[in-house]
Amino acid sequence: MIVKTKRYKLETGTYIKMGLTNVLKEQWWVILIAVAIACGYFWIASWWWISMAILAYVLYLLFWVIQFAGVTQMEQNKVMFEKLAYEIDSRQILMKLNVKQGMPINWGMIKRAQITKDAYILTMSKAQFIHLPFKIFNSDNDKKFVETILKRKGYII
């Protein structure tokens, strides 16, 4: 069975928010570095340690926001933010720009999957993921079939 979805456009704000969330989940340990810098306060009592730790972490977050915002502006990534239709089966996910143009993504390229309250999120890397909101599926059976595929592939329990 092949699940064919409605056409969907990933908004740039959604991409930036989801990308930043993904990076913070993968690199949670960076906050520990900021805390370690702030602990310098106990060595030499100065508020500079705490303020510099906060500044370093804010700059780290700003770096990633700029990275994800930059991806949305690059010409070669414009395709990611156009209306795409998806064909999902147990072999691959086919991202279709139109009837003749598409790109297959094998399930092996997916590192992990997540089900949120309104979408499936299939993560391939820090900055690459597929966002499949439930509203693009034609029926509840399509959603259940995709969820069954994700369970069979071992991405969700």
N, C-alpha and C positions, 0 to 999 in steps of 0.2 A: 504494500500500500504506500502511496505517495501522498503526503500532505502538501497541498498547494495553498499558500497564504495570499491575502490581499496585499496590495502594494503598500509599503511603509517607508517613511522618511525618518531617519534618525536625526533628531534635532541636535545642534551643536552644543547647547547648554546641557542636554542630557548626557552627551558623550563626555564632556569635560567633568561633570559631576561623577559619573560612573567610573571614569578613568582615575580620578583622584581618589575615590573610595577604594578602588582596586589596588592602587599603589600603597595607600595607607595600611590596607590589610596585609599586603605582602611585606612591607617594610616597616612593621610596627616597632621594630627594635631601634629605629632612629630616635624615637622619643627618649629612650634610655640614655643615648649619648647626650641629649640636651639636659636630662636630669643629672648626669654625671658632671657636666660642666657647672650646673647650678650648685652642686654639692661642694664646689670650690669655696663657697661661702663659709663653710665650716673650717676651712684651712686658713683663709685670710678673710675676715669679716668685712665684706664689701658688697653692696647691692649690684655692682658691676657684673659679678658672676651670674646672678639670676637674670639681669636684664640682657646680658649677652647670650645666655642660653635661650631665652625667649626669642631674641632677635634671630639667632641661628636657625631655630625651628621654623619661624615665620618665613625666613628666606628660603628654607628647604621647601616649604609648602608653595611659596610663590614660584619657585623654579618649576615645580611640577604643573602648576596651573598654566604657566607660560608655555610649557611643552605641549600640553593638551590643547590649549588655545591655538598654538602654532600649527598643529596638525590639521585643525579645521580650516586653516587659511591656505594650506599648500595645494597647488594645482593637481598633483598626482593623487591626492586624497579626496578630491571633490566627489568621486564616485561613491565613497562611503556615505555621503550626505545627500544622495539623490534617492528618489523613490525606487525601492527594490521590492521584488516579489521573491519569495523563498519556496523551494520545493525540498521537502525533507523526507528522507526515507532511511532505512537501516544501513545503507552504504555511505551516504554523504548528505551534505546540505548544499543545495544549488542556489546561489544568489543570482537572481536574474534581473538585469537592467531593462531588458526588453525581450521579445521572443527569440531573437537571434544571439544576443550577447548575455553571457553569464559566466560565473566562476564557481567551480565545484570546491567544496571544502570537505576533506575526508574527516571522519570522526577521530582519527588519530591525531589531528592537529589541535583538537580541543583538549585543554588541560583540565578544566573543571567546569561544572555547570551549577547554576544556582536558580532556585525558584523563589521569586519575590511575590509580593501580594498581587502584582499585576503583570508580570513578565517572566520569561525565561532569559537568563543571561548566560551565554556560553563564552568562556574566557579562553583565548588562545595565547595571550601574552599580557604584559602590563598595559599596553596601549591598544591591543586588538581584542575585540570581543564582538559578539553578535547579540543584539538586544531584540528579543522577540516578544512584544507585548501581546497579551491574550486577545486584544481586540482585533488583531490581524488574522486570527484563525476563523475559519468559516463555521465551525461547529465545536461543541464540547468534545465530540469524539476525536477531532483532530488534536485538540489539546491533550487528551488522554493518551493518544497514540504517541505523540512526541514525548510525553512523560514516561511512557513505557519504554521507548527507545533509550532515553537517558538512564533509566534504571537498568536495562539490559547491558548497556555499555559501561555501567559502574560509575557514572558521574554523580548520581544521587542515590540515596538509600531509601 
